[in-house]
């Protein structure tokens, strides 16, 4: 059904990165998945979507349409919620609920959103048996916004399960205390000269790392490619069938490891990924121990002035420090493949690599460049960057308390991304005192169960090393 245009004379221009995610070459969606503790009342959920979700952001009442110059614009339209709500039926004889949900999510990866209406969908999977369960899947096109935008939208529509009147709280990933103000030195003292030399040295490092990283990013578009391991697929791999599995790490154990090395939660998770992926290559690929093997992980990084999740009312304000939309850059993380270090050493190396990357302005510069290249050129650049890399790692923070959606408690939550030209995607989200690592791979190229076991074994070895 063609959507009815309310403003046929035009609308707000789609952002450059938003245009990048909606081309014939490159179409990417984000799926937020919520495991509910009881079945969902679909009629009540539709009313909540119409009364709560849609008024939060006018973008969900728009379609993407091109003006007479071929420039994509957001044009307001009337929304029929029934067109965006899907309630699938379980196949006869289906008994494995988790298997059905995983297969259903992987099928969403291969099913494009209709372009003649607003680019979002809600999928309600109710399993009414003696052990009633339900899953809510929000499928949103990436042109509407990035993961930070989506999660901010979701959290404006949920409440704390224990007390709806209390605000949600989110964990801090950092353990480094607030830095004190620079000391005062006499301008003629040796200490002042030493202090200024230190600052100059840091500035030189930032410039050097930025230049080298930007050049490396540009080379990866056409000339630099990861090694052709069996884990990587052919062109068009984004449309091949996928499988998925997951691990859950207690946040208390993650913090123990983090405190032992003086790093962050992200350092620990990346250390687990470094070590587990290295071990997986050793097991499944004969070239895994070769130092010359090039493996790169792509990590999307938030480029907003204000980091973390913000209230959506603040995000859609003009000149917001944390605006709604696509505000991120791609960070290139080299993955070591030689099995010559312990799991804790992998965490230390992850910390070293991430600290080094934090001193570079690569993500800000490359993100800015993509905005000026034009729709098709920026899509080619981003597609080639991902296609020439081995995997993507994306992480988001979730609330520390149990949440409820439309008064139904949420047991667990995670997310996935479809349309990436890679065989392996790792997504990480924290929720209610735990960290969930989702492993999503293409059938025939990635053994997700084996890879997940490698991650789990490495994490357990880290815990044992800390407790020893």
C-alpha positions as CSV (number, residue, x, y, z in Angstrom):
1,X,0.0,0.0,0.0
2,X,1.4,3.4,-1.0
3,X,1.7,5.7,2.0
4,X,-0.3,8.9,1.8
5,X,1.9,12.0,1.8
6,X,0.9,14.8,4.1
7,X,3.5,17.3,2.8
8,X,4.0,16.5,-0.9
9,X,6.1,19.6,-1.5
10,X,9.1,18.2,0.3
11,X,10.5,17.7,3.7
12,X,13.6,17.6,5.8
13,X,16.7,16.4,3.9
14,X,18.0,13.0,4.9
15,X,21.5,13.3,6.6
16,X,24.5,12.2,4.5
17,X,25.1,9.1,6.6
18,X,21.4,8.3,6.5
19,X,21.5,8.4,2.7
20,X,24.6,6.1,2.8
21,X,22.5,3.3,4.5
22,X,19.8,3.4,1.9
23,X,21.2,2.8,-1.6
24,X,21.0,-0.1,-4.1
25,X,24.4,-1.2,-2.9
26,X,24.0,-0.8,0.8
27,X,20.9,-1.2,3.0
28,X,21.4,-1.7,6.7
29,X,18.8,-2.3,9.5
30,X,19.1,-2.6,13.3
31,X,17.1,-5.1,15.3
32,X,16.5,-4.6,19.0
33,X,15.2,-7.9,20.6
34,X,13.5,-8.1,24.0
35,X,12.7,-11.4,25.7
36,X,9.5,-10.8,27.7
37,X,8.5,-12.7,30.8
38,X,4.9,-13.2,29.6
39,X,2.9,-13.0,26.4
40,X,2.2,-9.7,24.8
41,X,-1.2,-8.2,24.3
42,X,-0.9,-7.1,20.7
43,X,-3.9,-4.7,20.8
44,X,-2.5,-3.0,23.8
45,X,0.9,-2.9,22.2
46,X,-0.4,-1.3,19.1
47,X,-2.1,1.4,21.2
48,X,1.2,2.1,23.0
49,X,3.1,2.4,19.7
50,X,0.5,4.9,18.5
51,X,0.2,6.9,21.7
52,X,3.8,6.8,23.1
53,X,6.3,5.8,20.4
54,X,5.2,7.7,17.4
55,X,4.9,11.1,19.2
56,X,8.5,10.7,20.6
57,X,10.1,11.4,17.2
58,X,8.5,12.7,14.0
59,X,11.0,10.6,11.9
60,X,8.9,7.5,12.6
61,X,6.0,9.2,10.8
62,X,8.0,9.9,7.6
63,X,9.0,8.1,4.5
64,X,12.1,8.6,2.4
65,X,11.3,10.3,-0.9
66,X,13.5,12.0,-3.5
67,X,12.9,15.5,-4.6
68,X,13.1,16.7,-8.2
69,X,16.9,16.8,-7.9
70,X,17.1,13.2,-6.7
71,X,18.0,14.3,-3.1
72,X,16.4,12.0,-0.5
73,X,14.1,13.8,2.0
74,X,12.0,12.8,5.0
75,X,8.4,13.5,4.0
76,X,5.7,13.3,6.6
77,X,3.0,10.7,6.1
78,X,0.0,9.2,7.8
79,X,0.9,6.0,9.7
80,X,-1.3,2.9,10.0
81,X,0.2,1.0,12.9
82,X,-1.3,-2.2,11.6
83,X,1.1,-2.0,8.6
84,X,4.1,-2.1,10.9
85,X,3.0,-4.9,13.3
86,X,3.8,-8.5,12.4
87,X,2.5,-11.4,14.5
88,X,3.9,-14.7,13.1
89,X,2.4,-18.1,13.8
90,X,4.6,-20.9,15.1
91,X,4.9,-23.8,12.7
92,X,3.0,-26.9,13.7
93,X,5.1,-29.2,15.8
94,X,7.5,-26.4,16.7
95,X,8.7,-27.1,20.3
96,X,12.1,-25.3,20.5
97,X,11.1,-21.7,21.2
98,X,14.7,-20.3,21.2
99,X,15.5,-22.0,18.0
100,X,12.4,-20.6,16.3
101,X,13.3,-17.0,17.6
102,X,16.9,-17.3,16.4
103,X,15.7,-18.5,12.9
104,X,13.1,-15.8,12.8
105,X,15.7,-13.0,13.5
106,X,18.1,-14.5,10.9
107,X,15.2,-14.4,8.4
108,X,14.6,-10.7,9.2
109,X,18.2,-10.2,8.1
110,X,17.3,-11.4,4.7
111,X,14.0,-9.6,4.4
112,X,14.2,-5.9,3.3
113,X,11.8,-3.3,4.8
114,X,9.1,-2.0,2.4
115,X,10.2,1.4,1.0
116,X,6.7,2.7,0.5
117,X,6.1,3.4,4.2
118,X,8.0,4.4,7.3
119,X,11.1,2.2,7.7
120,X,10.3,0.4,11.0
121,X,8.5,-2.8,12.1
122,X,7.4,-4.5,15.3
123,X,7.4,-8.3,15.5
124,X,5.5,-9.9,18.3
125,X,6.4,-13.6,18.9
126,X,4.0,-15.1,21.5
127,X,4.4,-18.7,22.5
128,X,1.3,-19.7,24.4
129,X,2.0,-23.1,26.0
130,X,2.3,-24.2,29.6
131,X,5.6,-22.2,29.6
132,X,4.3,-19.0,28.0
133,X,7.0,-16.9,26.5
134,X,7.2,-13.9,24.2
135,X,9.8,-11.9,22.2
136,X,9.5,-8.4,20.8
137,X,11.7,-7.5,17.9
138,X,12.0,-3.8,16.7
139,X,13.4,-3.7,13.2
140,X,14.5,-0.2,12.3
141,X,16.3,1.0,9.1
142,X,19.7,2.5,9.9
143,X,18.9,5.6,7.9
144,X,16.5,6.6,10.7
145,X,19.3,6.6,13.3
146,X,22.2,4.6,14.8
147,X,22.1,2.3,17.8
148,X,22.4,5.1,20.3
149,X,19.3,6.8,18.7
150,X,17.3,3.5,18.7
151,X,18.1,2.7,22.3
152,X,17.3,6.2,23.5
153,X,13.9,5.9,21.7
154,X,13.3,2.5,23.3
155,X,14.2,3.6,26.8
156,X,11.8,6.6,26.7
157,X,9.0,4.0,26.3
158,X,9.9,1.7,29.2
159,X,9.8,1.9,33.0
160,X,11.6,0.2,35.8
161,X,9.8,-3.0,36.7
162,X,10.3,-2.5,40.5
163,X,9.0,1.1,40.6
164,X,7.8,3.0,37.4
165,X,8.4,6.3,39.2
166,X,12.1,5.8,39.6
167,X,14.6,6.7,36.7
168,X,16.7,4.1,35.0
169,X,20.4,4.0,35.8
170,X,23.2,2.9,33.5
171,X,26.6,1.5,34.4
172,X,29.9,3.3,34.0
173,X,32.4,1.5,31.9
174,X,35.4,3.5,33.3
175,X,37.4,2.9,36.4
176,X,39.8,5.8,36.0
177,X,39.1,8.6,38.6
178,X,38.5,12.1,37.6
179,X,41.7,13.9,36.7
180,X,42.8,16.8,38.8
181,X,43.4,20.2,37.4
182,X,46.9,20.8,35.9
183,X,49.4,21.9,38.5
184,X,50.6,25.5,38.6
185,X,54.2,26.1,37.7
186,X,56.3,29.2,37.5
187,X,56.8,30.1,33.8
188,X,60.5,30.1,34.3
189,X,60.8,26.8,36.2
190,X,62.2,23.5,34.8
191,X,59.0,21.7,35.9
192,X,56.9,24.1,33.6
193,X,59.2,23.3,30.7
194,X,58.9,19.6,31.3
195,X,55.2,19.9,31.6
196,X,55.0,21.8,28.3
197,X,57.2,19.2,26.6
198,X,54.9,16.5,27.7
199,X,51.9,18.3,26.3
200,X,53.8,18.9,23.0
201,X,54.7,15.2,22.8
202,X,51.1,14.2,23.3
203,X,50.0,16.6,20.6
204,X,52.6,15.1,18.2
205,X,51.4,11.6,19.0
206,X,47.8,12.6,18.3
207,X,48.7,14.2,14.9
208,X,50.9,11.2,14.0
209,X,48.3,8.6,15.0
210,X,45.5,10.6,13.2
211,X,47.4,10.9,10.0
212,X,48.5,7.2,9.9
213,X,45.0,6.0,10.8
214,X,43.2,8.2,8.3
215,X,45.6,7.0,5.5
216,X,45.0,3.4,6.6
217,X,41.2,3.9,6.5
218,X,41.5,5.4,3.0
219,X,43.7,2.6,1.8
220,X,41.2,0.0,3.1
221,X,38.5,1.3,0.8
222,X,40.1,-0.1,-2.4
223,X,43.7,-1.3,-1.8
224,X,44.1,-3.0,1.6
225,X,42.2,-6.2,2.3
226,X,42.2,-8.7,5.1
227,X,43.7,-12.1,4.5
228,X,41.4,-14.5,2.6
229,X,40.7,-16.9,5.4
230,X,37.9,-19.5,5.1
231,X,35.9,-17.5,7.6
232,X,35.4,-14.7,5.0
233,X,32.7,-15.0,2.3
234,X,32.2,-13.9,-1.3
235,X,30.7,-10.6,-2.5
236,X,27.0,-10.5,-1.5
237,X,27.6,-12.5,1.7
238,X,25.1,-10.2,3.5
239,X,22.3,-12.0,1.8
240,X,23.4,-15.5,2.8
241,X,21.6,-17.5,5.6
242,X,22.8,-16.8,9.2
243,X,22.9,-18.5,12.5
244,X,23.3,-17.1,16.0
245,X,24.1,-17.9,19.6
246,X,25.1,-16.0,22.7
247,X,27.0,-16.0,26.0
248,X,26.2,-14.1,29.2
249,X,29.0,-12.8,31.5
250,X,28.2,-11.6,35.0
251,X,29.1,-8.0,35.3
252,X,30.7,-8.7,38.8
253,X,33.2,-11.0,37.2
254,X,33.9,-8.5,34.3
255,X,34.6,-5.8,36.9
256,X,37.0,-8.0,38.8
257,X,39.0,-8.5,35.7
258,X,38.8,-4.8,34.8
259,X,40.0,-3.8,38.2
260,X,42.9,-6.2,38.1
261,X,44.4,-4.6,35.0
262,X,43.2,-1.0,35.7
263,X,41.2,-0.9,32.5
264,X,37.5,-0.6,31.5
265,X,34.6,-3.0,30.8
266,X,35.2,-2.4,27.1
267,X,38.9,-3.5,27.5
268,X,37.8,-6.8,29.1
269,X,35.1,-7.6,26.5
270,X,37.6,-6.8,23.6
271,X,40.2,-8.9,25.4
272,X,37.7,-11.8,25.4
273,X,37.0,-11.3,21.7
274,X,40.8,-11.0,20.9
275,X,41.6,-14.2,22.8
276,X,38.6,-16.2,21.7
277,X,38.8,-15.3,18.1
278,X,42.5,-16.1,18.1
279,X,41.8,-19.5,19.6
280,X,39.0,-20.1,17.1
281,X,41.4,-19.5,14.2
282,X,43.9,-21.8,15.7
283,X,41.2,-24.6,15.8
284,X,39.5,-24.1,12.5
285,X,42.0,-22.5,10.2
286,X,45.4,-23.9,9.3
287,X,46.7,-20.3,8.8
288,X,45.6,-19.1,12.2
289,X,49.0,-19.1,13.7
290,X,50.7,-17.2,10.9
291,X,51.9,-13.8,12.0
292,X,51.3,-12.5,8.4
293,X,47.6,-13.1,8.5
294,X,45.7,-9.8,8.5
295,X,42.5,-9.7,10.5
296,X,40.6,-6.4,11.2
297,X,37.6,-5.8,13.4
298,X,35.4,-2.8,12.7
299,X,34.0,-1.0,15.7
300,X,31.4,1.8,15.2
301,X,32.1,4.7,17.6
302,X,29.8,7.4,18.8
303,X,31.0,10.8,17.7
304,X,28.5,12.9,19.7
305,X,29.9,15.6,22.0
306,X,27.9,14.0,24.8
307,X,28.3,10.3,25.1
308,X,26.0,7.7,26.5
309,X,22.2,7.4,26.2
310,X,20.2,10.6,26.5
311,X,16.6,11.5,26.7
312,X,15.0,11.5,23.2
313,X,13.4,14.9,23.9
314,X,16.9,16.4,24.3
315,X,18.3,14.5,21.2
316,X,15.7,16.0,18.8
317,X,16.3,19.6,20.0
318,X,18.2,21.9,17.5
319,X,21.9,22.1,18.1
320,X,21.8,19.2,20.7
321,X,25.2,18.0,22.0
322,X,23.8,14.4,21.5
323,X,21.6,14.7,18.4
324,X,19.3,12.0,17.0
325,X,20.5,10.3,13.8
326,X,23.7,8.7,12.6
327,X,26.6,10.2,14.4
328,X,29.4,7.7,14.4
329,X,32.6,6.7,12.7
330,X,34.3,3.4,12.0
331,X,37.3,2.3,14.2
332,X,39.7,-0.2,12.7
333,X,41.0,-2.7,15.3
334,X,43.8,-5.0,14.3
335,X,43.2,-8.6,15.6
336,X,46.3,-10.6,16.4
337,X,46.1,-14.2,15.2
338,X,49.2,-15.8,16.8
339,X,48.5,-17.8,19.9
340,X,51.4,-16.5,22.0
341,X,49.6,-14.8,24.9
342,X,47.5,-15.7,27.9
343,X,43.8,-14.6,28.2
344,X,44.8,-11.8,30.6
345,X,47.5,-10.7,28.3
346,X,44.8,-10.3,25.6
347,X,42.9,-7.9,27.9
348,X,46.1,-5.9,28.4
349,X,46.7,-5.8,24.7
350,X,43.1,-4.8,24.1
351,X,43.5,-2.0,26.6
352,X,46.8,-0.9,24.8
353,X,45.2,-1.0,21.4
354,X,42.0,0.9,22.5
355,X,44.1,3.5,24.4
356,X,46.2,4.0,21.3
357,X,43.0,4.4,19.1
358,X,41.6,6.9,21.6
359,X,44.5,9.2,20.8
360,X,43.5,9.4,17.2
361,X,40.9,11.6,15.5
362,X,40.4,9.0,12.8
363,X,36.7,8.3,13.5
364,X,35.8,12.0,13.5
365,X,37.7,12.8,10.3
366,X,36.5,9.8,8.3
367,X,32.9,10.4,9.5
368,X,33.2,14.0,8.3
369,X,34.6,12.9,5.0
370,X,31.7,10.5,4.4
371,X,29.3,13.4,4.8
372,X,30.9,15.3,1.9
373,X,31.4,12.5,-0.6
374,X,27.8,12.2,-1.7
375,X,25.3,9.4,-1.3
376,X,26.6,6.8,-3.7
377,X,30.3,7.5,-3.2
378,X,30.0,7.3,0.6
379,X,28.0,4.1,0.3
380,X,30.8,2.5,-1.8
381,X,33.4,3.7,0.7
382,X,31.6,2.2,3.7
383,X,30.6,-1.0,1.9
384,X,34.2,-1.6,0.7
385,X,35.6,-0.8,4.2
386,X,33.4,-3.4,5.8
387,X,33.8,-5.9,2.9
388,X,37.6,-5.7,3.2
389,X,37.5,-6.4,6.9
390,X,36.7,-9.7,8.7
391,X,34.2,-8.8,11.4
392,X,32.2,-6.0,13.1
393,X,31.9,-5.5,16.9
394,X,29.2,-3.2,18.2
395,X,28.3,-2.5,21.8
396,X,25.6,-0.6,23.7
397,X,24.9,0.0,27.4
398,X,21.6,-1.0,28.9
399,X,20.0,-0.3,32.3
400,X,21.1,-1.8,35.5
401,X,17.5,-2.5,36.7
402,X,14.9,-4.8,35.2
403,X,12.7,-2.8,32.8
404,X,9.1,-3.3,31.8
405,X,7.5,-2.5,28.4
406,X,3.8,-1.8,28.5
407,X,3.9,-3.3,32.1
408,X,5.4,-6.6,31.0
409,X,8.9,-7.3,32.5
410,X,11.8,-7.8,30.2
411,X,13.8,-10.9,30.9
412,X,16.7,-10.1,28.6
413,X,17.7,-7.9,25.7
414,X,20.2,-7.8,22.8
415,X,20.5,-6.4,19.3
416,X,21.7,-7.3,15.8
417,X,22.5,-5.6,12.6
418,X,21.5,-6.8,9.1
419,X,23.0,-5.9,5.7
420,X,26.7,-5.8,6.6
421,X,28.9,-7.4,3.9
422,X,30.7,-9.6,6.4
423,X,30.3,-13.2,7.7
424,X,30.7,-12.4,11.4
425,X,28.9,-9.8,13.7
426,X,29.5,-9.6,17.4
427,X,27.1,-7.4,19.4
428,X,27.5,-6.6,23.1
429,X,24.9,-5.1,25.5
430,X,24.8,-4.8,29.3
431,X,21.6,-5.4,31.2
432,X,20.6,-6.0,34.8
433,X,24.1,-6.8,36.0
434,X,25.3,-9.0,33.1
435,X,26.9,-8.6,29.7
436,X,25.5,-10.4,26.7
437,X,27.7,-11.3,23.8
438,X,25.7,-12.2,20.7
439,X,27.5,-14.2,17.9
440,X,25.9,-13.9,14.5
441,X,27.6,-15.7,11.6
442,X,26.9,-16.8,8.1
443,X,26.2,-20.6,7.7
444,X,29.1,-22.5,6.2
445,X,31.6,-19.8,7.1
446,X,31.4,-19.4,10.8
447,X,30.8,-22.1,13.4
448,X,29.0,-19.8,16.0
449,X,28.8,-22.5,18.7
450,X,32.5,-23.2,18.4
451,X,33.4,-19.5,18.4
452,X,31.1,-18.9,21.4
453,X,32.8,-21.7,23.3
454,X,36.2,-20.2,22.6
455,X,35.0,-16.9,24.1
456,X,33.5,-18.6,27.1
457,X,36.7,-20.6,27.8
458,X,38.8,-17.5,27.6
459,X,36.6,-15.7,30.0
460,X,36.7,-18.5,32.5
461,X,40.5,-18.7,32.2
462,X,40.6,-14.9,32.9
463,X,38.5,-15.4,36.1
464,X,40.7,-18.3,37.2
465,X,43.9,-16.2,36.7
466,X,42.4,-13.4,38.8
467,X,41.3,-15.7,41.6
468,X,44.7,-17.6,41.7
